[in-house]
Amino acid sequence: MELNEMYYMYLMANAHRTVIYTGKTTDLQRRVLEHKLKLSPKSFTARYNVNQLVHFEAFETNEEASQREHQIKAGSRKKKIDLIERNNPDWKDFSDGWGSFG
């Protein structure tokens, strides 16, 4: 493990905000790019055009990120929306400006 390796729990949404996806990764920028480019065409995020990073949290350990991911997944849609809107009321795509996504 690299000294400064971080673990991320993230939420992505589609443009209409009708679908929210919860995930976990060690490379947030790479993972978001994979979702945006639909590298797995049959995946949930590709099928529902989930391509906007609307929330993320960083953790020092995989265990913390996993626990948070499970906590979020177990919660209601309303709780996910409340979490997003608390820190991102306009549902801005935090990955805007990260480069060309095709």
Secondary structure, DSSP 8 states (H G I E B T S, - for coil): --TT--EEEEEEE-TTS--EEEEEES-HHHHHHHHHTTSSTTSHHHHTT--EEEEEEEESSHHHHHHHHHHHHHS-HHHHHHHHHHH-TT---TTTTSS---
